[in-house]
Amino acid sequence: MNDSAGGLPAPAVERILRERDWSASPLGAPATWEPALAYAARFVLDAPVPAFLGWGDAPGLLYNDGAVPLVGTRHPALLGGSLAEWEEAWGELQPHVARALAGESFRVGRPACPLGDGGDAPAWLELAFSPLRDLDGTVRGFTCIVSGTGALRPIDAEFRAIADAMPHMVWSTLPDGYHDFYNQRWYEFTGMREGETDGERWNAMFHEADRERAWAAWRHSLETGTTYEIEYRLRHRSGEYRWVLGRAQPVRDAQGGIVRWMGTCTDIHQQKRNEEALQDARMRLSAALVAADIGTWTYDLVHDRVYADRNLAGIWGVDEATAAGGPLSAYLAAVHPDDVAYTRRCIDDAIATGDGFECTYRVRRADGTWRDVLARGKVTRDAAGRAAWLPGVVLDISGQKRAEEALRASEMRFARLAESNVVGVVRYRMDGSIIDANQAFLDMLGYTRVEFERDGLDSRTLTPPEWADATARAMVELRTTGRMENLVKEYFRKDGSRVSVQMGSITMDHPATEGVAVMVDVTPIQEAQRALREADRRKDEFLAMLAHELRNPLAPITAAADFLKVGRLDEDRVRQVTTIIGRQARHMTGLIDDLLDVSRVTRGLITLERAPVPLAGVISEAVEQVRPQVKAKAHHLELHLPSDDAQVEGDRKRLVQVFANILGNAAKYTPEGGRIDVHVRRDGGNVAVDVCDNGIGMAPDLAARAFDLFSQAERSADRSQGGLGIGLALVKSLVELHDGTVSAHSDGPGRGSRFTVVLPRLASDNDDAYAEPVATGAAAAAEALEVLIVDDNVDAAQILAMYIEAVGHRATVWHSPGKALAYAAERRPDVCVLDIGLPEFDGHELARRLRALPGMADVPLVAVSGYGQAHDRERALAAGFDRHFVKPVMAADILDVLDGVAARRGQA
């Protein structure tokens, strides 16, 4: 110590001790001090060197006059106070105090600057710590004697000058790791003042995430004496944590003991950032190469060695040894055989010319399939100008190849589509003007290419007014979404007619200025849909009309039945009522027969019984069928027949039905007193029949669909004309079955109509042999027949029996098929009329059993059924019936059977 170390007269500290208020001191009043403390205090006060004493848990602090410069401005407040209140020194002294309180005596050197700010304090202190025990030997405190002080030794000053000149942060610690020296670069980096990071306080400079790791490495080096080296982050004066490389080596004495640690911290922050950036770039490059299937290679031309990265090795499927420098042949082995020669030629050309290398070829995958690759490189030369290296990259372009092929295929399909005559394609501006159009679109509208290129077309003028709103909505959708789908609209054709199209469109840019639309002509579909709607409408009208027509005859029949129940009736009234019932029943039968005929014809179930037929006779019979209608309306009906009787081959009954329907239609729509003419004429190899009237006529649209099912002229509210609208449809079907044609013509409403039937004429020399049919009445039988009637409908059976008896025959009625079978076995009737729907067993079974009875094999069996389909008739004939009638059975049909049986009996 220098001469001014004492600072104050010797008794100064003692005087303060005597004058101090000890009530707040952790030591208590001096009079209460234990002997060990009192003796130690006397020793410290009398010591010739700076000395400190600490006592108790606080610990309470005493010091002598020599220590006052070290305490600095803390004196005299610190005297008798707690050592912990000496904030500047407590952190530095605490670990040493702990060692002394643990019973250890030791020496330690420390810079004095952390202990106080006294101007007279020395720069360096040599401290001797010893435990302070009571009379029982228990450690109750410590003493700290400053055994040496002064400025740094010359070697230390020289070392500091050298350390300050270094660009690194230099630091040094005692053997126990206590940091007691930092060079100027450390303080410039950290911004800390000298002494603020001595001891263990340097720990606060670490980044929190690196602190434990750095301390663990430092403790390991202290324990083992091995070199300390670690990267961690230190807090920079800016507040940023920067990466540094910390290194420390032990300094050993002659005996090999560690006397000090010398260390450095090197700022590697920018290097670390560069490494991270480089690593990130490498990772991104690697990821990009992997994602893009790009491999890199370097070909050593002198030694024939190819060095490949992992991506290239994966593409070629070579092992690690080959990737680390295999011959070119090892790589060419994976190239498609057809591409090897071309690949070698590309390499040779690049070497010879020094130009860039570029080659496309196929490489085999591990699964045996092929991938397309593009290789690019550049030859580099050595100092002598010889080709030495060929580095380059390989790109997997399989996807690009597939896309190019798909694009070519798509372009070809689009070209074929655009060049086809099926789909219209147009390119247009958003204002509606058409820039270009394919031939199919022009054909739809009836324009030529020359007309389009000369005059142009605009969708606005091509669109009918009623389609303007729908088109505008579609254009809004197109501008908003860039596409428009499934728009059905109409365009004007060049000739003024319309074409229906179904179209879709997309825009070609954004904001939309141009677009492309494709469309198909759906006019036939639209017309078919309109026709279906019209047919559906006519069907609904027909069903309503059918219900009406069927109810009409039911009304008088019901009334007649009710009338017959009332009181006693005379014979004239009964005859009148039955006439009404018969007439209405025949009307209903006619309606149902027409319906069944139409059904059979449309399903192809009609079978014609073809034979040579004189057409004049057919027409005459048809005239007779409609004569009541003609007579009722006072029509003038005139036939114009040729001198010879033209014949056709056909079904007489069906041909009569054809002309009766046409004549009935003429009578229906010709006013009273009108005229109907029938002309039969030869037309080459055909014969034509014209039925003309001066009736209400037809509009052109009605004439065009006159033969459609359910088609009918405008009907009045009272249904005065009647009919179902199926007669002419049946006519058309029957005429076509006869290989003929039928047509309708009218000059317009109120100007009459003409229906023409054309049939193939049958050339024959025996036309005169034909005899006109003669109507036969119900002649009285020369001999009464025994007729068996079997029907579970009592009323129907009784009415039929009454009629048979009225015409002179005998009738027996049974409602049970079993009883009827027993009766037939006993009496053997002449004719059997059997209902099909019977109890016990049906009429078919009854017919088979009757045929099995003795003498019944040739007896005529007549089936009566409500089912009139072709297969119903076939089933009846197969069961043994001779005739099959559909209910209601006409009296004339039964009479025809009975007359036939009677006639055969008379001939026998």
MARTORLUM-906937 format. One record per residue (C-alpha): x, y, z. Coordinates in steps of 0.1 Angstrom, whole numbers, plus 5000, padded with zeros to 4 digits. Layout:
<nodes>
XYZ/...
</nodes>
This chain:
<nodes>
500050005000/501150364994/501550625021/498050765016/496350435021/495250515056/493350825045/492150915081/493850925116/493950575132/491350635158/488850765132/486950435127/486950365165/485550705172/482750635147/482050305163/481750465197/479350735184/477250505161/473650415169/473750035169/470049975172/469649875135/472949695131/472949315126/475949305150/474049475179/475649715204/479449655211/478649595247/476649285237/479349135214/480548785220/484248765231/485248605198/483748895179/485149155203/488649015200/488448985163/487249345160/490149465180/492449275158/491049425126/491049775140/494749745150/495849575118/498449765098/496849675065/493349715052/491249445069/487549345069/485449145093/482148985087/479948825115/476648645115/474248545088/473748895074/476748925077/477449245097/480549435084/483449595103/486649735088/489649945098/490950285087/493150115060/490049975043/488250315041/489650395006/488350064993/484850135007/484850474992/481650674995/479950385013/481950495044/480850545071/477250425064/478450075057/480350045090/478349805112/475849745084/475249435063/477849335038/474949265013/474249645014/477649694996/475949624962/479049704941/481149434959/478649184972/478249004939/482048974935/482748884972/479748654979/481348324965/484548394985/482648475017/480748145012/484047955010/485348125042/482148065061/482547695050/485747695071/488247745042/491347975043/492548095010/494148374990/492648534959/493648824936/491049064923/490749404906/489749664931/487449854908/484349644914/484649704952/484150084953/484650404936/487150564959/489650774940/492550644963/491750274958/494550064943/494049884910/494749534923/494149354955/495549034970/492948914995/493448655023/490248505036/490048315069/487048175089/486248335122/485248095150/483748135184/485147985216/483447655207/485147645173/482047715153/482547935123/480548245129/482148485105/485248565084/488148795081/489548935049/493049085050/494349285020/497749135018/498949324987/497849614966/499049824938/498849894901/499249614875/502649464873/504649554843/504049214827/500249274831/500449614815/502449474786/499949184782/496949434783/498549644756/499049334734/495449214742/493949554734/495749554700/494149224690/490949224669/489448954691/487848984725/490448844749/489648734785/491348554813/490248364844/491848224875/492247854877/488747824893/487247994863/486848334879/486848594851/489248874861/490449024828/488949144795/490649344768/489249664754/487649494725/485349314749/484149634764/483649794730/481649494719/479449454750/479149824759/479849724795/482149914819/485249754833/484549514861/480849474853/481349134838/484049004862/483548684881/480348504872/478548824860/479648754825/476848484825/474248754819/475748834785/474748494771/471548444750/469048264772/468847964748/472747924749/473447984785/473047634799/474947484770/477847724773/478147684811/478147304808/480947314783/482947564805/482447344836/483647044817/486847224806/487447344842/487046994855/489146814828/491647084817/490647034781/490347304756/487147504757/485547574723/481947654716/479747884695/477148094713/475348424711/476548724732/474549044737/476049324717/475949684728/473049744703/470949484722/471249234694/472648894702/475548804679/477248474673/480748444686/483248154688/484548114723/487947944728/490047904759/493347714767/494747644802/498147804812/500147554832/503147594855/506347394855/504647114874/501747104849/499247274872/496747514858/497647874869/495248054845/492848024816/493348244785/490448274761/489148464732/485748544717/485648594679/482648764663/481448514637/477948654633/478248754597/479948424589/477148244607/474548434587/476448364555/476647994563/472847994571/472148174539/474347934520/472747634537/469347774530/470247834494/471647484491/468547334506/466247544484/468447454454/468347084464/464547104469/464147274436/466247014418/464346734434/461046894428/461946964391/463746634387/466946814378/470246634382/473746794379/476846614366/480546684357/482146474331/485946444334/486846414297/490446324302/489846024326/486345934314/484745984348/481246114354/480446264388/476746284396/474746434424/472046244442/469246354419/471146244387/472045914403/468345864411/467345944375/469845704360/469545444388/473345414394/474945314427/476945544449/480245424435/479245504400/477845834410/481245914426/483045884393/481845604370/482645574333/480345734307/479345384295/477745314329/475345594323/474745524286/473645174297/470445334310/469745534278/467245394253/469045184227/467645394199/469045714215/472545594225/474245674191/472546014189/473646094225/477346004218/477246214187/475946514206/478846474232/481446444205/480146744186/480246954218/483846844225/484946914189/483347254186/483447374221/479847484217/477147414243/475947064247/472246994244/470546664238/467146504244/466846124249/465145864270/466345704302/465045384317/463245404351/463645134378/460244994368/461344954332/459345244318/461045534300/461345894309/462246184286/465246404297/466946714284/470746734290/472547064287/476247144294/479247344284/482847214276/485647384297/489247364286/492547334305/495447574303/496647404272/493347464255/492247094255/488746994264/488946884300/485546904316/481946884306/479646994334/475947024330/472446944341/469746694332/466046784334/463146534334/460846654307/458446364307/455646574319/456446844293/456546574266/453146434277/451746794279/453046864244/451546544230/448246614248/448346974234/448946844199/446146594203/443946854217/444747094189/444146814164/440746744180/439847104181/440947144144/438846844134/435946984155/436347324140/436547174105/433646944110/430147014098/428646924132/429747184158/429747554151/432747754164/432948134164/435348384178/433648714187/434149044203/432249124235/430149384215/428649094195/430549124163/431848794150/435548784141/435748434127/433548134122/433947784110/431947644080/429547444103/428347774119/427847944085/425947634072/423647654102/422748014092/422847954055/425648194047/428648124024/432248204034/432448474007/429348644022/430748634057/434148774048/432449044026/429549154048/430449014083/427948894109/426849024142/425048824169/422949114179/421249134145/421148754142/419248714176/415448744175/414049014198/412448774222/415848614229/417548954236/417048934274/418248574278/421348664257/422048974278/421948764310/424348514295/426748794286/426648924322/427548574334/430348554308/431848884318/431648794355/432848434355/434648414322/432448124310/428848054300/427347714297/424247554282/422547844267/419747744243/418648024220/417648104184/419348274155/417848414123/418948224092/419748404060/416248314046/414448444076/413748114092/415248024126/417747774139/417847664176/421347624190/422747504223/425947684231/428747744256/431348014256/434548134274/436448464274/439948474260/441348754282/440748964313/439149204313/437049034286/437249174251/437048854230/435548504234/435048174217/431747994215/430847644204/427347544195/425247264180/422147274160/419247154182/416447254159/415346894153/415346834191/413447154197/410847064170/410546714184/409946854219/407347084205/405746794187/405846584219/404146874238/401546904210/400946524210/400646534248/398146804245/396146614219/396246304241/394846494270/392046634248/391446284235/391046134269/388546404279/386746344246/386745964251/385146004285/382546224270/381845994240/381545694263/379145864286/376945984258/375545634249/375445534285/372945804293/370145674270/370945314279/370545384316/367345584310/365945304289/366745044316/365045264342/362045314319/361544934313/361244884351/358245124353/354744964352/353344764322/354544864288/352844804255/354744624227/355444934207/357145114236/359244804244/360344784208/361245154207/363245134239/365144824228/365944994195/367445284214/369445044236/370744854206/371645164187/373645314217/375244984224/376444954188/377845314191/379845224222/381044904205/382145104175/384145344197/385845054215/386544874183/388245184169/390345214199/391344844198/392044864161/394345164166/396144974194/396544664173/397744854143/400245074162/401744754178/401844564146/399244304157/396944334127/397044044103/395444104069/393443824052/394543924017/392543823987/391543983954/388944243961/386844453936/387344803948/383944913935/382244663958/384344773988/383345133982/379645043977/379644854011/381345154027/378645384013/375945164027/377545194062/377545574061/374245614043/372345694075/374645984082/374446104046/370646074046/370246254079/372146564066/370546554031/373946524014/374246453977/376546153974/377746053940/380045773929/382245803898/383445443890/385345323860/383745103834/385944813845/386044693880/389544753893/390744503919/393244523947/394744253969/393744314004/391544244034/387944334023/386744404058/389644644065/389344824032/385644874038/386645024072/389145254055/386645404031/383745404056/385945614079/386845864051/383245894040/382045924076/384646204081/383346384050/379746354061/380646474096/382346804084/380046874055/377047104063/373546994055/372746974018/376446954010/377946733983/380246433985/381946283955/383845953952/386145913922/387845583914/390645613887/393545423875/396945573881/399545373863/400045053882/397845183910/394245263916/393345593932/390245683952/389446053957/386746143983/385846503978/383446723998/382447093999/382547104037/384347314062/387847244048/391147264066/393847504074/397247404060/398647304094/395647074101/395846924066/399546834074/398546644106/395146524096/396346154099/398046204133/396546014162/393946224182/394046494156/390646654149/389246974134/388047254157/385247114177/382147294190/381147314226/378147074221/380346814205/377946804176/380446624153/381446364178/384246114172/387546044189/389946184163/391445834157/389545744125/391945894100/395045774120/393545424116/392945484079/396645584074/397845274092/395545034074/396345184039/400045154046/399544794056/398044744021/401244904006/399345223997/399345584006/396745834018/396846214017/394646514025/394346844007/392247154012/392347493997/391547644031/388847674057/385347674041/386647544007/386147164012/388546874014/389946593993/391246264006/393146043982/393845673988/396345513963/396545123963/398544883941/396144763914/395744383909/395744283873/393243993868/391143853840/388443723864/387244053877/383643973864/383543653884/383143863916/379543873929/378444153951/377544043987/373844023994/372544134027/370843854046/368143904072/367043674100/365243414080/363043174099/364842844104/363442554085/364342354116/364842504150/368342454165/369042354201/371442634215/373242594248/374142924265/376642914295/377143254312/377343344349/375943694340/372143614344/370943924326/373243874296/372343504293/368643574295/368643854269/370643634245/368243344251/365243564244/366843684211/367643334200/364143214207/362643524190/364343424157/362843064160/365342854178/365442694213/367742814240/368842654272/370742864298/373142734324/375142954348/377342664361/379842504337/379642174355/375842154351/376142264315/378641994308/376241734322/373341874301/375441854270/376441494276/372741404278/371141624251/373941714227/373042074216/373442194180/375342514190/377142614223/377642984232/380142994261/381343284283/385043274290/385043404325/383043134344/383142994380/384542654387/386542654355/386842894326/385242874292/388442744276/388442434299/384642394293/385242394255/387942124258/385641904279/382741954256/384841844226/385741524245/382041424249/380741174224/379141344193/380441684203/383541704182/381941894153/379342094173/380042474167/381442644198/381143014201/383343214226/382043534242/384643744260/385344104272/388944054260/389544124223/393244114218/394743894191/396243644216/392843614232/391343504199/394243264193/393843104227/390143054222/390642884188/393342664204/390842554231/388442434204/386142734197/385042794162/384243164166/385343434191/383143734197/383944034219/381244174242/378844314236/377944054210/375844194181/372644004173/373643984136/376843794146/374943524165/372343504138/375143464112/376343164132/372943004136/372043054099/375342894089/374642584111/371042564097/372242594061/374842314065/372142094081/369842164052/372542074027/373141744046/
</nodes>
